[in-house]
Amino acid sequence: MLTPRNHRLGSRKTKFRVQTSHRALYRAGLGGLVAMLLLALVLPYIPYVSDPFSPVRRVEAADTITVTTTADTVALDGQCSLREAIVAINTNITQNECTHDGSGGLDTILFNILGTAPFVITLNTELPDIIEPVNLNASAPITRLPTIVLDGENLPDQPIQSNLNANGFTLAPGSDGSTIQGFVIQDFPNDGILILSSSNHTIIGNRIGTNFAGTAAAPNRGRDDGAGIELVGPFANNNTIGGTVDVTVGGSCTGDCNLISGNAPVLGFVGLKLRDNANNNTVIGNYIGSDVTGTLSVPNERIG
């Protein structure tokens, strides 16, 4: 506590002496300890806010679903199909053998299929649009080469300008921040991959419009003026197509490199298309219109 010392009236200053008792120190220390304990109890219940003007956001856990079959089925058959896995991540609900814990966040779909790649998934109908964030990873663990062929040869051509997609994958609104990696996407009536008014996606290590080896065309058909990869809409922004990791200049298309070749048109097919105000996207480290070695021509029918 403070007590006056040598206090005099007038212009002279009043001096103070600090007297600190052991009891005061004890009380201060005890009060600080109680405050720390209360803070530790309360902190887990304070929501995370990124900035003072943003809405409150929850940090959510994510789930991993493993596809175990090439069958395009929805059934209690002891296997988890790609179609069931996409429905599970879209709904956050278990679909037959594709289990989901009900949490949100960035889910992952992996593949563990008996046998040796390539594993061919031939679709009977178009896959559901992806409407939740997902990391779709079909690349080999060490080489990072594609292992899954997604084949749309059984899907009928759609009437021109019908707005029926028949794409390989469609990243629709709500799927922002997804990754598609390690697929060979071939023989679809429209786009190999459509990014529809969604953002912050990463598309790496795929072969779109070629055979598994990346040496010959297996064209996506572009019935509705499509593309190998198409980005559409004013919210199709900040997406990354390709990259530089494990990509050797002058070497084969490996690592992050997408091979976008061999796609053929009905109205006029291109390898890569950005339209309807899609902007701020990055395209880097891809081979377009060549084979996997980059030395032979496997052209997209129209441009790019």
Secondary structure, DSSP 8 states (H G I E B T S, - for coil): -EEEES--SSSS--EEEE---HHHHHHHHHHHHHHHHHHHHHGGGS-B-SSTTS--B------EEEE-------SSSS---HHHHHHHHHHTS-BTTB---S--S-EEEEE--SS-S-EEEE-SS----B-S-EEEE-B-TTT--B-EEEE-TTS----TT------SEEE-TT-TT-EEESEEEE--SS-SEEEES--S-EEES-EESB-TTSSSB-----TTS-EEEEEESTT--S-EEE-STT--TTS-S-TT--EE-----SS--EEEEEESS--S-EEES-EESB-TTSSSB---SSB-
